[in-house]
Amino acid sequence: MSTYLLPEHVARQDGTGAVLALEKSCGKPVLLTLGITRSLEQESLEVSIWGSADRRGWTLIETFPQKFYCGTYSLPIDLTRRPEIKHVRAQWKMNRWGRGETTPLFGFYLLVEEAKLQAVGA
């Protein structure tokens, strides 16, 4: 499985993405890739991943460290201990400081795929 949890878009305020059903990836390790394609100076983006068994009650799974610059950032999430998580969604918070325009602006996407684990030899 490799799909967009958030297709590339431009945001100017905090938000929540669409719900993604994990299907065959339930209870498996996944790799999230956050791609920031556009940003302004003096602003920050924080993206968190939330999970649900029933699409009604949501619990925080993981949060990317706060980001300030364009780039690609990966975050592995081990769902083997969370088999009840059947759906995920992303939430983001943005902040801007300094002089000039006070509204933040970020272009970003979030890709989710099954993690490929490698055995480490002794």
Summary of the structure (lengths in Angstrom):
residues: 122
radius of gyration: 15.5
end to end distance: 30.3
largest distance: 56.0
contacts: 342
relative contact order: 0.40
helix: 2%
strand: 56%
